[in-house]
Amino acid sequence: MTDLSTIPLTRIDGAADTLARHASKVLLIVNVASKCGLTPQYEGLEVLYKAHKDEGFEILGFPANDFGAQEPGSNEEIVEFCQLNFGVSFPLFAKADVTGADKQPLYAALTEAYPTKTGPVEEFREKLRGYGMTPTEDPEVLWNFEKFLIGRDGSVVARFAPGVAPDDAGLIAAVEAELAK
């Protein structure tokens, strides 16, 4: 099992980072996109972040263009979109793949550590098929706005399907349970 804290990451502004810099915090890692039907989840993510950031909670957003070319913008365009439309203040990282052979090392480790997701997975896959798309299978990320919850100890403790909104009672309960530890 890969130590998540040592995987090199790049912030959206080009600065180097690792999860070690976020040690002892509860993290929600989300692959995001600006032209997706789920893009309004940015608003809920920001609300969740603001509600718990002072308790040691962070959301880390990872833009990806893996699904339906729904994140076509440059890193600069993504930042502008997120700030203007949703007031995003949580950290964003450089756009990179989250699925397939070229997925970034963090997502390879996340999907290995927690290969299945909670939420309306099969319903979401059927919806994609209805649009003529071929959905991924576990352990791959299914679509934009899939969420991985990382405990204060750095372990992956939960994984939520894209259709699980940031205001979902189960997701909030999982975040709050980790914050209470």
C-alpha positions as CSV (number, residue, x, y, z in Angstrom):
1,M,0.0,0.0,0.0
2,T,1.4,3.4,-1.0
3,D,1.8,6.0,1.7
4,L,-0.5,8.8,0.4
5,S,1.4,11.5,2.3
6,T,4.5,11.0,0.1
7,I,2.9,11.3,-3.3
8,P,4.1,14.4,-5.1
9,L,1.2,16.8,-6.0
10,T,1.1,20.0,-7.9
11,R,-1.2,22.9,-6.8
12,I,-3.1,24.6,-9.5
13,D,-0.7,27.6,-9.3
14,G,2.2,25.2,-10.0
15,A,3.5,25.0,-6.4
16,A,4.7,21.6,-5.1
17,D,2.6,19.9,-2.4
18,T,2.0,16.6,-0.8
19,L,-0.7,15.3,1.6
20,A,2.0,15.4,4.3
21,R,1.5,19.2,4.3
22,H,-2.1,18.5,5.3
23,A,-1.2,16.0,8.0
24,S,-3.6,15.5,11.0
25,K,-6.4,17.1,9.0
26,V,-9.5,15.3,7.7
27,L,-9.5,15.6,3.9
28,L,-12.2,15.2,1.3
29,I,-10.5,14.6,-2.1
30,V,-12.8,15.4,-5.0
31,N,-12.2,15.2,-8.7
32,V,-14.0,18.3,-10.2
33,A,-15.1,19.7,-13.5
34,S,-16.6,23.0,-14.7
35,K,-18.9,21.8,-17.5
36,C,-20.6,18.8,-15.8
37,G,-24.2,18.4,-14.7
38,L,-22.7,17.9,-11.2
39,T,-20.7,21.2,-11.3
40,P,-23.2,22.9,-8.9
41,Q,-21.7,20.6,-6.2
42,Y,-18.9,23.2,-6.0
43,E,-21.4,25.3,-4.0
44,G,-22.1,22.6,-1.5
45,L,-18.4,21.7,-1.2
46,E,-17.6,25.3,-0.4
47,V,-20.4,25.4,2.3
48,L,-19.1,22.1,3.8
49,Y,-15.5,23.4,3.8
50,K,-16.4,26.7,5.5
51,A,-18.6,24.9,8.1
52,H,-15.7,22.6,9.2
53,K,-12.4,24.1,8.2
54,D,-11.7,25.5,11.6
55,E,-12.0,22.0,13.0
56,G,-9.1,20.7,10.8
57,F,-11.1,19.8,7.7
58,E,-10.0,20.5,4.1
59,I,-11.4,19.8,0.7
60,L,-8.8,19.2,-2.0
61,G,-10.1,19.7,-5.5
62,F,-8.5,17.9,-8.5
63,P,-9.8,19.0,-11.9
64,A,-9.9,16.3,-14.5
65,N,-11.0,16.1,-18.1
66,D,-11.5,12.4,-18.1
67,F,-15.3,12.3,-18.4
68,G,-17.0,13.7,-21.4
69,A,-14.3,16.4,-21.9
70,Q,-16.1,18.4,-19.1
71,E,-13.0,20.2,-17.9
72,P,-11.5,21.7,-21.0
73,G,-10.0,24.8,-19.4
74,S,-6.5,25.6,-18.4
75,N,-5.5,25.7,-14.8
76,E,-5.9,29.5,-14.8
77,E,-9.4,29.3,-16.4
78,I,-10.4,26.7,-13.8
79,V,-9.4,29.0,-10.9
80,E,-11.2,31.9,-12.4
81,F,-14.4,29.8,-13.1
82,C,-14.4,28.4,-9.5
83,Q,-13.8,31.7,-7.8
84,L,-16.3,33.8,-9.9
85,N,-19.1,31.2,-10.0
86,F,-18.8,29.5,-6.6
87,G,-16.4,31.5,-4.4
88,V,-14.2,28.4,-4.0
89,S,-11.6,29.0,-1.3
90,F,-10.5,25.4,-0.7
91,P,-7.2,24.2,-2.4
92,L,-7.3,23.2,-6.0
93,F,-4.6,21.2,-7.8
94,A,-3.3,21.0,-11.3
95,K,-5.6,19.3,-13.9
96,A,-4.6,15.7,-14.3
97,D,-6.2,12.3,-15.1
98,V,-8.0,10.4,-12.4
99,T,-8.8,7.3,-14.3
100,G,-7.2,5.0,-16.9
101,A,-3.6,4.1,-17.6
102,D,-2.3,7.7,-17.2
103,K,-4.1,8.5,-13.9
104,Q,-2.1,10.5,-11.5
105,P,-0.4,8.5,-8.7
106,L,-2.6,9.9,-6.0
107,Y,-5.7,8.5,-7.7
108,A,-4.0,5.2,-8.4
109,A,-3.3,4.9,-4.6
110,L,-6.8,6.1,-3.6
111,T,-8.6,3.6,-5.8
112,E,-6.3,0.8,-4.6
113,A,-6.9,1.7,-1.0
114,Y,-10.7,1.9,-1.3
115,P,-11.9,0.2,-4.4
116,T,-15.7,0.6,-4.0
117,K,-17.9,3.6,-3.5
118,T,-21.0,4.3,-1.4
119,G,-24.1,5.8,-3.0
120,P,-26.3,5.4,-6.1
121,V,-23.6,3.7,-8.2
122,E,-25.6,1.5,-10.5
123,E,-28.3,4.1,-11.0
124,F,-25.5,6.5,-12.1
125,R,-24.0,3.9,-14.4
126,E,-27.4,3.3,-16.0
127,K,-27.9,7.0,-16.6
128,L,-24.5,7.2,-18.3
129,R,-25.5,4.2,-20.5
130,G,-28.7,6.1,-21.4
131,Y,-26.5,8.9,-22.8
132,G,-24.6,6.4,-24.9
133,M,-21.5,6.4,-22.6
134,T,-19.6,3.4,-21.3
135,P,-19.2,3.9,-17.5
136,T,-16.1,2.7,-15.7
137,E,-16.1,-0.2,-13.3
138,D,-14.7,-0.3,-9.8
139,P,-12.1,0.4,-8.7
140,E,-11.9,3.2,-11.3
141,V,-13.4,6.6,-10.6
142,L,-16.9,6.6,-12.1
143,W,-17.3,10.3,-13.0
144,N,-16.7,13.9,-11.9
145,F,-17.3,14.7,-8.2
146,E,-16.4,11.3,-6.7
147,K,-15.2,11.8,-3.2
148,F,-12.6,10.1,-1.0
149,L,-12.6,10.8,2.7
150,I,-9.2,10.6,4.4
151,G,-8.9,10.4,8.2
152,R,-6.5,12.4,10.4
153,D,-4.2,9.3,10.4
154,G,-3.9,9.6,6.6
155,S,-5.9,6.5,5.8
156,V,-8.8,6.3,3.3
157,V,-11.9,5.8,5.4
158,A,-14.8,6.3,2.9
159,R,-15.5,6.8,-0.8
160,F,-18.7,8.4,-2.2
161,A,-20.2,8.1,-5.6
162,P,-20.5,11.2,-7.8
163,G,-24.2,11.5,-7.1
164,V,-23.7,11.8,-3.4
165,A,-24.0,15.6,-2.9
166,P,-21.9,17.5,-0.3
167,D,-25.0,18.1,1.8
168,D,-25.8,14.4,1.9
169,A,-26.5,13.3,5.5
170,G,-24.2,10.2,5.3
171,L,-21.3,12.2,3.9
172,I,-21.6,14.9,6.5
173,A,-21.9,12.2,9.3
174,A,-18.7,10.5,8.0
175,V,-16.8,13.9,7.9
176,E,-18.0,14.8,11.4
177,A,-17.2,11.3,12.8
178,E,-13.6,11.7,11.5
179,L,-13.3,15.2,12.9
180,A,-14.4,13.9,16.3
181,K,-11.5,11.4,16.4
